[in-house]
């Protein structure tokens, strides 16, 4: 988001504007709040930090013999290794924009940076949490590519599936929160399907002052649900339609904000379909965060018009990300991971030089006339899974995509 030169923020500068402003996408921290935070204090050096994790001893439930000693066990320990990394982002503004805009451009830059930081941290944490081999498919499926919640009810989330995940979490010894629960960040489509069960709908929705987590919406089977706009989705990774499937590519590059896609072939494209634009396929633990979903509102020749599920800039609801020519476009079903987390599932280490949520950085001016000023954020943090058995991932389809 650069604002340089005399055309910077032109639409905002020329007319009279109120000093208030609205943010198009107000990101909250969803995943990062689940991390067990450790601070690296007093400027301690080193890029990697090791934390011991003690293995449980086998139980000694036998009766002792009066004349025999106990058999000692070895106390075993493993290590959690967290490597610090640099993260940051920035926006550049000009003195011209500040001098001629009625809105507070510096304040706008601060808000934009804050929301970018929240989303950036969450993308990092959700990828750490969502890895591993403890993976369970809904409806006795054996592969992600078999799931189609659009037409197969058994492929959607259910109370029984949630209860199974919670049971597996408890039997694996996952540490629980004080109230005996675990938590899951899910896509709103998943929560919608869960709440269609009449019993769950009546019992799950609530408003209480003791809600523990930001955005919490439901509680069921010992699992607290948070519906997040940036919850991970494997777009187009499920089963294709049994008839009239679309599998094509972009005939030309698509840009941020585009509401029209030029396809190599629009055969089987139809109004009302969700199309998955896939920069890369996502088998197993492979994730592509720039994959996105596009809803078709019109078809003309090899062009389709519509809007993105998670839109980019502009009022048309266009693409959030740019995609090169040749990018895969399919109408396969989407698959939604449900990651269960406890209080010690993810370890976060942060340097006290930047703190757990980074520091605000203001730099410049760098040009000869001193017109440019950069507002940014900078953080030195690292994340790691504490123990694979303390995290598990269920995968479901949805009636919505």
Secondary structure, DSSP 8 states (H G I E B T S, - for coil): -B--STTTTHHHHSS---S----S------SGGGSEEEEE-TT---SEEEEEEE-------S---TTS--------EEEEEEE-EEEEEEEEEEHHHHHH-SS-HHHHHHHHHHHHHHHHHHHHHHHHHT-SS-EEEGGG-SSGGG--TTT-GGGB--HHHHHHHHHHHHHTT----TTS-EEEEE-HHHHHHHHTSHHHHHHHB---TT--STTEEEEETTEEEEE-TT---BTT-S---SSS--EEEBSS-B-TT--EEEBS--TT--TT-EEEEESS---TT---TT-EEEEEEEEETTEEEEEESS--SSTT---SS-B-TT-EEE----BEEEEEE-TTSEEEEEETTT-TT-EEEEEE--STT--EEEEEEEEEEEEEES-GGG-EEEEEB-S--
